[in-house]
Amino acid sequence: MARLGDHFPAEKRRVFAETKLVPGCILRIEVKFPETTKPKFLVLVADDDPDYCLFIVNSTIHPFIAARPHLLKCQVKIDVSGHAYLKRDSYLACDKLLRLRRDDVLREVTANVGAIEGQISDAVKDQVIAAVKFATTLSQAEKAKILRSLSA
């Protein structure tokens, strides 16, 4: 079933999307991985024009990550009770930054405004900030950009 916002003109949907796509925003869009393309929940953590910087939400922690304490400390639990759009408690991978073209994300979200699910809770945002500070897999510039964006 189409959402009410999908019936508005494309330009109004784009303006709406631009106002909602802020750090801490969670969205569900198609992501192209080397092995497949599939819909994923993502959390926008910084706007680095011409890209958005995002963290991927996973339903489980991969055994490779679980076996490495420095990576495991960068997995932030997102509880379903505070994030109704999730089907189960999930984990935000704060050890690896995904960069997507800003225009591509805007195009997809403009076509489906329902792709914007909401915001992560303040408690999760605080845990993300702590995980980013600890992350050894992110550059100092990436950390600074993310921390500045999420703290604003």
TIVO-2410 file (N, C-alpha, C; in nm, 3 decimals):
# residues 152
REC num residu      c1      c2      c3 atome chaine
REC   1      M   0.084  -0.118   0.000     N      A
REC   1      M   0.000   0.000   0.000    CA      A
REC   1      M   0.089   0.124   0.000     C      A
REC   2      A   0.058   0.218  -0.087     N      A
REC   2      A   0.136   0.342  -0.099    CA      A
REC   2      A   0.111   0.431   0.023     C      A
REC   3      R   0.214   0.499   0.065     N      A
REC   3      R   0.201   0.594   0.175    CA      A
REC   3      R   0.154   0.728   0.119     C      A
REC   4      L   0.094   0.807   0.205     N      A
REC   4      L   0.041   0.936   0.163    CA      A
REC   4      L   0.149   1.021   0.097     C      A
REC   5      G   0.269   1.021   0.155     N      A
REC   5      G   0.378   1.102   0.101    CA      A
REC   5      G   0.416   1.066  -0.041     C      A
REC   6      D   0.391   0.941  -0.081     N      A
REC   6      D   0.424   0.898  -0.217    CA      A
REC   6      D   0.336   0.964  -0.322     C      A
REC   7      H   0.228   1.026  -0.280     N      A
REC   7      H   0.135   1.090  -0.374    CA      A
REC   7      H   0.169   1.237  -0.399     C      A
REC   8      F   0.265   1.291  -0.326     N      A
REC   8      F   0.304   1.430  -0.345    CA      A
REC   8      F   0.398   1.441  -0.465     C      A
REC   9      P   0.409   1.561  -0.523     N      A
REC   9      P   0.501   1.580  -0.636    CA      A
REC   9      P   0.645   1.547  -0.596     C      A
REC  10      A   0.724   1.503  -0.692     N      A
REC  10      A   0.861   1.459  -0.668    CA      A
REC  10      A   0.944   1.566  -0.599     C      A
REC  11      E   0.929   1.692  -0.639     N      A
REC  11      E   1.011   1.799  -0.579    CA      A
REC  11      E   0.978   1.816  -0.431     C      A
REC  12      K   0.852   1.806  -0.393     N      A
REC  12      K   0.814   1.817  -0.252    CA      A
REC  12      K   0.867   1.697  -0.173     C      A
REC  13      R   0.863   1.578  -0.234     N      A
REC  13      R   0.918   1.459  -0.169    CA      A
REC  13      R   1.069   1.474  -0.149     C      A
REC  14      R   1.137   1.532  -0.248     N      A
REC  14      R   1.282   1.551  -0.236    CA      A
REC  14      R   1.315   1.649  -0.123     C      A
REC  15      V   1.242   1.758  -0.114     N      A
REC  15      V   1.264   1.856  -0.006    CA      A
REC  15      V   1.239   1.789   0.129     C      A
REC  16      F   1.133   1.709   0.139     N      A
REC  16      F   1.103   1.636   0.261    CA      A
REC  16      F   1.219   1.544   0.296     C      A
REC  17      A   1.267   1.468   0.197     N      A
REC  17      A   1.378   1.375   0.219    CA      A
REC  17      A   1.502   1.448   0.268     C      A
REC  18      E   1.534   1.560   0.206     N      A
REC  18      E   1.653   1.636   0.245    CA      A
REC  18      E   1.644   1.685   0.390     C      A
REC  19      T   1.525   1.719   0.436     N      A
REC  19      T   1.509   1.766   0.574    CA      A
REC  19      T   1.518   1.651   0.674     C      A
REC  20      K   1.482   1.531   0.632     N      A
REC  20      K   1.483   1.415   0.722    CA      A
REC  20      K   1.616   1.340   0.723     C      A
REC  21      L   1.695   1.354   0.617     N      A
REC  21      L   1.823   1.283   0.608    CA      A
REC  21      L   1.930   1.360   0.684     C      A
REC  22      V   1.929   1.340   0.813     N      A
REC  22      V   2.023   1.406   0.904    CA      A
REC  22      V   2.094   1.298   0.986     C      A
REC  23      P   2.209   1.329   1.044     N      A
REC  23      P   2.279   1.230   1.125    CA      A
REC  23      P   2.188   1.170   1.233     C      A
REC  24      G   2.193   1.037   1.241     N      A
REC  24      G   2.107   0.964   1.334    CA      A
REC  24      G   1.983   0.908   1.268     C      A
REC  25      C   1.957   0.952   1.146     N      A
REC  25      C   1.842   0.904   1.070    CA      A
REC  25      C   1.865   0.758   1.029     C      A
REC  26      I   1.760   0.678   1.039     N      A
REC  26      I   1.771   0.539   0.994    CA      A
REC  26      I   1.682   0.522   0.872     C      A
REC  27      L   1.737   0.457   0.770     N      A
REC  27      L   1.661   0.436   0.647    CA      A
REC  27      L   1.682   0.294   0.598     C      A
REC  28      R   1.593   0.252   0.511     N      A
REC  28      R   1.601   0.118   0.453    CA      A
REC  28      R   1.598   0.133   0.302     C      A
REC  29      I   1.713   0.106   0.241     N      A
REC  29      I   1.725   0.120   0.096    CA      A
REC  29      I   1.803   0.002   0.039     C      A
REC  30      E   1.799  -0.010  -0.094     N      A
REC  30      E   1.876  -0.113  -0.164    CA      A
REC  30      E   2.023  -0.076  -0.162     C      A
REC  31      V   2.107  -0.172  -0.125     N      A
REC  31      V   2.251  -0.150  -0.122    CA      A
REC  31      V   2.317  -0.255  -0.211     C      A
REC  32      K   2.408  -0.209  -0.295     N      A
REC  32      K   2.483  -0.300  -0.383    CA      A
REC  32      K   2.610  -0.343  -0.312     C      A
REC  33      F   2.618  -0.473  -0.284     N      A
REC  33      F   2.738  -0.533  -0.229    CA      A
REC  33      F   2.805  -0.611  -0.342     C      A
REC  34      P   2.931  -0.648  -0.326     N      A
REC  34      P   2.998  -0.722  -0.433    CA      A
REC  34      P   2.925  -0.851  -0.472     C      A
REC  35      E   2.866  -0.919  -0.375     N      A
REC  35      E   2.802  -1.047  -0.404    CA      A
REC  35      E   2.652  -1.038  -0.434     C      A
REC  36      T   2.587  -0.929  -0.393     N      A
REC  36      T   2.442  -0.918  -0.411    CA      A
REC  36      T   2.395  -0.774  -0.390     C      A
REC  37      T   2.271  -0.749  -0.426     N      A
REC  37      T   2.203  -0.623  -0.396    CA      A
REC  37      T   2.082  -0.659  -0.311     C      A
REC  38      K   2.069  -0.590  -0.197     N      A
REC  38      K   1.956  -0.621  -0.110    CA      A
REC  38      K   1.920  -0.500  -0.025     C      A
REC  39      P   1.795  -0.498   0.024     N      A
REC  39      P   1.756  -0.387   0.112    CA      A
REC  39      P   1.824  -0.401   0.247     C      A
REC  40      K   1.874  -0.291   0.299     N      A
REC  40      K   1.942  -0.290   0.429    CA      A
REC  40      K   1.898  -0.168   0.508     C      A
REC  41      F   1.892  -0.187   0.640     N      A
REC  41      F   1.876  -0.073   0.728    CA      A
REC  41      F   2.013  -0.009   0.742     C      A
REC  42      L   2.017   0.124   0.735     N      A
REC  42      L   2.140   0.201   0.746    CA      A
REC  42      L   2.116   0.319   0.839     C      A
REC  43      V   2.219   0.360   0.907     N      A
REC  43      V   2.211   0.482   0.989    CA      A
REC  43      V   2.305   0.585   0.930     C      A
REC  44      L   2.251   0.699   0.896     N      A
REC  44      L   2.330   0.809   0.843    CA      A
REC  44      L   2.409   0.870   0.958     C      A
REC  45      V   2.541   0.877   0.943     N      A
REC  45      V   2.624   0.930   1.052    CA      A
REC  45      V   2.696   1.058   1.015     C      A
REC  46      A   2.702   1.091   0.884     N      A
REC  46      A   2.763   1.218   0.843    CA      A
REC  46      A   2.728   1.245   0.697     C      A
REC  47      D   2.722   1.372   0.664     N      A
REC  47      D   2.702   1.417   0.526    CA      A
REC  47      D   2.836   1.470   0.478     C      A
REC  48      D   2.895   1.397   0.386     N      A
REC  48      D   3.027   1.433   0.334    CA      A
REC  48      D   3.013   1.456   0.185     C      A
REC  49      D   2.948   1.567   0.150     N      A
REC  49      D   2.914   1.598   0.011    CA      A
REC  49      D   3.031   1.567  -0.082     C      A
REC  50      P   3.016   1.485  -0.182     N      A
REC  50      P   2.892   1.440  -0.245    CA      A
REC  50      P   2.840   1.306  -0.194     C      A
REC  51      D   2.888   1.260  -0.078     N      A
REC  51      D   2.846   1.131  -0.025    CA      A
REC  51      D   2.775   1.146   0.109     C      A
REC  52      Y   2.698   1.041   0.141     N      A
REC  52      Y   2.650   1.022   0.277    CA      A
REC  52      Y   2.738   0.914   0.338     C      A
REC  53      C   2.770   0.928   0.464     N      A
REC  53      C   2.845   0.827   0.538    CA      A
REC  53      C   2.745   0.754   0.627     C      A
REC  54      L   2.745   0.622   0.617     N      A
REC  54      L   2.645   0.542   0.687    CA      A
REC  54      L   2.708   0.421   0.754     C      A
REC  55      F   2.641   0.372   0.858     N      A
REC  55      F   2.675   0.246   0.920    CA      A
REC  55      F   2.564   0.147   0.887     C      A
REC  56      I   2.600   0.021   0.869     N      A
REC  56      I   2.504  -0.084   0.834    CA      A
REC  56      I   2.447  -0.146   0.961     C      A
REC  57      V   2.318  -0.176   0.958     N      A
REC  57      V   2.251  -0.247   1.066    CA      A
REC  57      V   2.245  -0.395   1.026     C      A
REC  58      N   2.292  -0.482   1.115     N      A
REC  58      N   2.289  -0.626   1.092    CA      A
REC  58      N   2.202  -0.693   1.199     C      A
REC  59      S   2.139  -0.803   1.163     N      A
REC  59      S   2.054  -0.874   1.259    CA      A
REC  59      S   2.136  -0.958   1.357     C      A
REC  60      T   2.258  -0.993   1.318     N      A
REC  60      T   2.347  -1.069   1.406    CA      A
REC  60      T   2.489  -1.017   1.391     C      A
REC  61      I   2.572  -1.058   1.482     N      A
REC  61      I   2.714  -1.024   1.474    CA      A
REC  61      I   2.785  -1.143   1.409     C      A
REC  62      H   2.856  -1.118   1.302     N      A
REC  62      H   2.927  -1.223   1.230    CA      A
REC  62      H   3.034  -1.285   1.321     C      A
REC  63      P   3.054  -1.417   1.314     N      A
REC  63      P   3.156  -1.482   1.398    CA      A
REC  63      P   3.296  -1.421   1.384     C      A
REC  64      F   3.332  -1.376   1.265     N      A
REC  64      F   3.462  -1.311   1.245    CA      A
REC  64      F   3.475  -1.189   1.336     C      A
REC  65      I   3.369  -1.109   1.344     N      A
REC  65      I   3.367  -0.989   1.428    CA      A
REC  65      I   3.368  -1.029   1.575     C      A
REC  66      A   3.286  -1.127   1.610     N      A
REC  66      A   3.274  -1.171   1.750    CA      A
REC  66      A   3.407  -1.223   1.805     C      A
REC  67      A   3.490  -1.277   1.719     N      A
REC  67      A   3.619  -1.333   1.763    CA      A
REC  67      A   3.729  -1.227   1.776     C      A
REC  68      R   3.699  -1.105   1.742     N      A
REC  68      R   3.799  -0.998   1.748    CA      A
REC  68      R   3.750  -0.885   1.838     C      A
REC  69      P   3.801  -0.879   1.961     N      A
REC  69      P   3.753  -0.781   2.059    CA      A
REC  69      P   3.754  -0.637   2.009     C      A
REC  70      H   3.854  -0.598   1.930     N      A
REC  70      H   3.860  -0.459   1.884    CA      A
REC  70      H   3.748  -0.427   1.784     C      A
REC  71      L   3.695  -0.529   1.717     N      A
REC  71      L   3.580  -0.509   1.627    CA      A
REC  71      L   3.448  -0.526   1.703     C      A
REC  72      L   3.445  -0.621   1.794     N      A
REC  72      L   3.323  -0.647   1.871    CA      A
REC  72      L   3.281  -0.524   1.953     C      A
REC  73      K   3.380  -0.449   2.004     N      A
REC  73      K   3.347  -0.329   2.082    CA      A
REC  73      K   3.281  -0.221   1.997     C      A
REC  74      C   3.287  -0.237   1.865     N      A
REC  74      C   3.228  -0.138   1.774    CA      A
REC  74      C   3.091  -0.179   1.723     C      A
REC  75      Q   3.033  -0.284   1.782     N      A
REC  75      Q   2.899  -0.329   1.744    CA      A
REC  75      Q   2.802  -0.275   1.849     C      A
REC  76      V   2.709  -0.191   1.807     N      A
REC  76      V   2.616  -0.128   1.900    CA      A
REC  76      V   2.478  -0.191   1.884     C      A
REC  77      K   2.424  -0.241   1.994     N      A
REC  77      K   2.293  -0.305   1.992    CA      A
REC  77      K   2.184  -0.199   1.974     C      A
REC  78      I   2.093  -0.229   1.882     N      A
REC  78      I   1.975  -0.144   1.861    CA      A
REC  78      I   1.856  -0.229   1.903     C      A
REC  79      D   1.789  -0.189   2.009     N      A
REC  79      D   1.677  -0.267   2.063    CA      A
REC  79      D   1.549  -0.243   1.985     C      A
REC  80      V   1.477  -0.350   1.962     N      A
REC  80      V   1.351  -0.340   1.888    CA      A
REC  80      V   1.246  -0.263   1.968     C      A
REC  81      S   1.255  -0.268   2.101     N      A
REC  81      S   1.156  -0.197   2.183    CA      A
REC  81      S   1.162  -0.046   2.164     C      A
REC  82      G   1.279   0.007   2.134     N      A
REC  82      G   1.294   0.150   2.111    CA      A
REC  82      G   1.298   0.190   1.965     C      A
REC  83      H   1.293   0.090   1.877     N      A
REC  83      H   1.304   0.113   1.732    CA      A
REC  83      H   1.204   0.019   1.663     C      A
REC  84      A   1.079   0.060   1.660     N      A
REC  84      A   0.968  -0.026   1.618    CA      A
REC  84      A   0.979  -0.078   1.474     C      A
REC  85      Y   1.056  -0.013   1.390     N      A
REC  85      Y   1.068  -0.055   1.250    CA      A
REC  85      Y   1.152  -0.182   1.237     C      A
REC  86      L   1.226  -0.219   1.340     N      A
REC  86      L   1.305  -0.341   1.337    CA      A
REC  86      L   1.218  -0.461   1.373     C      A
REC  87      K   1.252  -0.577   1.321     N      A
REC  87      K   1.180  -0.700   1.354    CA      A
REC  87      K   1.240  -0.768   1.476     C      A
REC  88      R   1.368  -0.739   1.504     N      A
REC  88      R   1.439  -0.801   1.615    CA      A
REC  88      R   1.551  -0.707   1.661     C      A
REC  89      D   1.601  -0.733   1.780     N      A
REC  89      D   1.718  -0.657   1.823    CA      A
REC  89      D   1.826  -0.676   1.718     C      A
REC  90      S   1.897  -0.570   1.686     N      A
REC  90      S   1.996  -0.574   1.579    CA      A
REC  90      S   2.124  -0.505   1.626     C      A
REC  91      Y   2.223  -0.500   1.537     N      A
REC  91      Y   2.353  -0.444   1.572    CA      A
REC  91      Y   2.401  -0.348   1.465     C      A
REC  92      L   2.444  -0.233   1.509     N      A
REC  92      L   2.497  -0.131   1.421    CA      A
REC  92      L   2.648  -0.148   1.413     C      A
REC  93      A   2.699  -0.173   1.294     N      A
REC  93      A   2.842  -0.196   1.273    CA      A
REC  93      A   2.915  -0.063   1.261     C      A
REC  94      C   2.972  -0.019   1.371     N      A
REC  94      C   3.040   0.111   1.375    CA      A
REC  94      C   3.189   0.099   1.344     C      A
REC  95      D   3.229  -0.015   1.291     N      A
REC  95      D   3.370  -0.037   1.259    CA      A
REC  95      D   3.400  -0.014   1.111     C      A
REC  96      K   3.296   0.002   1.030     N      A
REC  96      K   3.317   0.016   0.886    CA      A
REC  96      K   3.218   0.117   0.829     C      A
REC  97      L   3.272   0.217   0.764     N      A
REC  97      L   3.191   0.324   0.707    CA      A
REC  97      L   3.150   0.288   0.564     C      A
REC  98      L   3.023   0.301   0.536     N      A
REC  98      L   2.971   0.282   0.401    CA      A
REC  98      L   2.943   0.420   0.343     C      A
REC  99      R   2.999   0.445   0.225     N      A
REC  99      R   2.977   0.573   0.158    CA      A
REC  99      R   2.886   0.548   0.038     C      A
REC 100      L   2.776   0.621   0.032     N      A
REC 100      L   2.684   0.615  -0.081    CA      A
REC 100      L   2.668   0.754  -0.138     C      A
REC 101      R   2.658   0.761  -0.269     N      A
REC 101      R   2.639   0.890  -0.335    CA      A
REC 101      R   2.512   0.956  -0.283     C      A
REC 102      R   2.526   1.079  -0.241     N      A
REC 102      R   2.413   1.157  -0.188    CA      A
REC 102      R   2.297   1.159  -0.286     C      A
REC 103      D   2.326   1.184  -0.413     N      A
REC 103      D   2.219   1.190  -0.514    CA      A
REC 103      D   2.147   1.057  -0.530     C      A
REC 104      D   2.220   0.946  -0.521     N      A
REC 104      D   2.156   0.814  -0.532    CA      A
REC 104      D   2.062   0.788  -0.416     C      A
REC 105      V   2.106   0.823  -0.295     N      A
REC 105      V   2.022   0.804  -0.177    CA      A
REC 105      V   1.898   0.892  -0.187     C      A
REC 106      L   1.918   1.018  -0.223     N      A
REC 106      L   1.804   1.110  -0.237    CA      A
REC 106      L   1.706   1.062  -0.343     C      A
REC 107      R   1.757   1.010  -0.453     N      A
REC 107      R   1.670   0.960  -0.559    CA      A
REC 107      R   1.584   0.843  -0.508     C      A
REC 108      E   1.647   0.751  -0.435     N      A
REC 108      E   1.572   0.636  -0.385    CA      A
REC 108      E   1.471   0.676  -0.278     C      A
REC 109      V   1.511   0.766  -0.189     N      A
REC 109      V   1.421   0.809  -0.082    CA      A
REC 109      V   1.309   0.897  -0.138     C      A
REC 110      T   1.339   0.976  -0.239     N      A
REC 110      T   1.234   1.058  -0.303    CA      A
REC 110      T   1.130   0.969  -0.370     C      A
REC 111      A   1.175   0.859  -0.429     N      A
REC 111      A   1.082   0.765  -0.493    CA      A
REC 111      A   0.999   0.690  -0.389     C      A
REC 112      N   1.053   0.673  -0.268     N      A
REC 112      N   0.983   0.600  -0.162    CA      A
REC 112      N   1.013   0.668  -0.029     C      A
REC 113      V   0.930   0.765   0.009     N      A
REC 113      V   0.955   0.839   0.133    CA      A
REC 113      V   0.945   0.748   0.255     C      A
REC 114      G   0.880   0.634   0.240     N      A
REC 114      G   0.871   0.537   0.349    CA      A
REC 114      G   1.004   0.473   0.382     C      A
REC 115      A   1.104   0.495   0.299     N      A
REC 115      A   1.237   0.440   0.325    CA      A
REC 115      A   1.302   0.507   0.446     C      A
REC 116      I   1.255   0.624   0.482     N      A
REC 116      I   1.305   0.692   0.602    CA      A
REC 116      I   1.224   0.639   0.720     C      A
REC 117      E   1.291   0.563   0.805     N      A
REC 117      E   1.222   0.493   0.914    CA      A
REC 117      E   1.211   0.575   1.041     C      A
REC 118      G   1.302   0.668   1.062     N      A
REC 118      G   1.301   0.746   1.184    CA      A
REC 118      G   1.441   0.778   1.229     C      A
REC 119      Q   1.460   0.789   1.360     N      A
REC 119      Q   1.588   0.824   1.420    CA      A
REC 119      Q   1.628   0.716   1.520     C      A
REC 120      I   1.759   0.698   1.537     N      A
REC 120      I   1.804   0.612   1.645    CA      A
REC 120      I   1.779   0.686   1.776     C      A
REC 121      S   1.761   0.610   1.882     N      A
REC 121      S   1.737   0.672   2.013    CA      A
REC 121      S   1.862   0.744   2.062     C      A
REC 122      D   1.843   0.832   2.158     N      A
REC 122      D   1.956   0.904   2.216    CA      A
REC 122      D   2.055   0.808   2.282     C      A
REC 123      A   2.002   0.704   2.346     N      A
REC 123      A   2.089   0.605   2.412    CA      A
REC 123      A   2.176   0.534   2.309     C      A
REC 124      V   2.118   0.495   2.196     N      A
REC 124      V   2.196   0.429   2.091    CA      A
REC 124      V   2.296   0.528   2.032     C      A
REC 125      K   2.254   0.652   2.012     N      A
REC 125      K   2.346   0.753   1.957    CA      A
REC 125      K   2.467   0.770   2.048     C      A
REC 126      D   2.446   0.771   2.180     N      A
REC 126      D   2.557   0.783   2.274    CA      A
REC 126      D   2.652   0.663   2.263     C      A
REC 127      Q   2.596   0.544   2.244     N      A
REC 127      Q   2.678   0.423   2.229    CA      A
REC 127      Q   2.755   0.426   2.097     C      A
REC 128      V   2.693   0.479   1.992     N      A
REC 128      V   2.761   0.492   1.863    CA      A
REC 128      V   2.880   0.586   1.877     C      A
REC 129      I   2.860   0.698   1.943     N      A
REC 129      I   2.968   0.794   1.965    CA      A
REC 129      I   3.084   0.727   2.039     C      A
REC 130      A   3.053   0.649   2.143     N      A
REC 130      A   3.158   0.579   2.218    CA      A
REC 130      A   3.229   0.477   2.130     C      A
REC 131      A   3.154   0.404   2.047     N      A
REC 131      A   3.213   0.303   1.959    CA      A
REC 131      A   3.304   0.368   1.855     C      A
REC 132      V   3.262   0.481   1.802     N      A
REC 132      V   3.342   0.551   1.700    CA      A
REC 132      V   3.474   0.599   1.763     C      A
REC 133      K   3.468   0.649   1.883     N      A
REC 133      K   3.590   0.694   1.951    CA      A
REC 133      K   3.688   0.579   1.967     C      A
REC 134      F   3.637   0.459   1.992     N      A
REC 134      F   3.721   0.342   2.014    CA      A
REC 134      F   3.771   0.279   1.884     C      A
REC 135      A   3.696   0.295   1.775     N      A
REC 135      A   3.723   0.223   1.650    CA      A
REC 135      A   3.865   0.244   1.599     C      A
REC 136      T   3.934   0.133   1.576     N      A
REC 136      T   4.068   0.138   1.518    CA      A
REC 136      T   4.063   0.125   1.366     C      A
REC 137      T   3.946   0.097   1.313     N      A
REC 137      T   3.931   0.074   1.168    CA      A
REC 137      T   3.886   0.200   1.094     C      A
REC 138      L   3.860   0.306   1.166     N      A
REC 138      L   3.821   0.433   1.104    CA      A
REC 138      L   3.937   0.530   1.113     C      A
REC 139      S   3.954   0.612   1.010     N      A
REC 139      S   4.060   0.713   1.012    CA      A
REC 139      S   4.023   0.824   1.111     C      A
REC 140      Q   4.122   0.900   1.151     N      A
REC 140      Q   4.097   1.012   1.242    CA      A
REC 140      Q   4.003   1.114   1.178     C      A
REC 141      A   4.017   1.135   1.047     N      A
REC 141      A   3.929   1.229   0.977    CA      A
REC 141      A   3.785   1.178   0.976     C      A
REC 142      E   3.767   1.047   0.952     N      A
REC 142      E   3.632   0.989   0.954    CA      A
REC 142      E   3.571   1.001   1.093     C      A
REC 143      K   3.650   0.967   1.195     N      A
REC 143      K   3.601   0.978   1.332    CA      A
REC 143      K   3.557   1.121   1.363     C      A
REC 144      A   3.641   1.217   1.330     N      A
REC 144      A   3.611   1.357   1.359    CA      A
REC 144      A   3.480   1.400   1.292     C      A
REC 145      K   3.464   1.363   1.166     N      A
REC 145      K   3.344   1.400   1.091    CA      A
REC 145      K   3.219   1.338   1.154     C      A
REC 146      I   3.226   1.210   1.189     N      A
REC 146      I   3.113   1.140   1.249    CA      A
REC 146      I   3.080   1.198   1.385     C      A
REC 147      L   3.180   1.217   1.467     N      A
REC 147      L   3.158   1.269   1.602    CA      A
REC 147      L   3.100   1.410   1.597     C      A
REC 148      R   3.151   1.492   1.509     N      A
REC 148      R   3.097   1.628   1.492    CA      A
REC 148      R   2.951   1.623   1.448     C      A
REC 149      S   2.921   1.535   1.354     N      A
REC 149      S   2.785   1.525   1.300    CA      A
REC 149      S   2.685   1.473   1.403     C      A
REC 150      L   2.723   1.368   1.475     N      A
REC 150      L   2.630   1.308   1.572    CA      A
REC 150      L   2.615   1.391   1.698     C      A
REC 151      S   2.712   1.476   1.726     N      A
REC 151      S   2.707   1.559   1.848    CA      A
REC 151      S   2.636   1.691   1.826     C      A
REC 152      A   2.610   1.725   1.700     N      A
REC 152      A   2.546   1.854   1.669    CA      A
REC 152      A   2.402   1.859   1.714     C      A
***
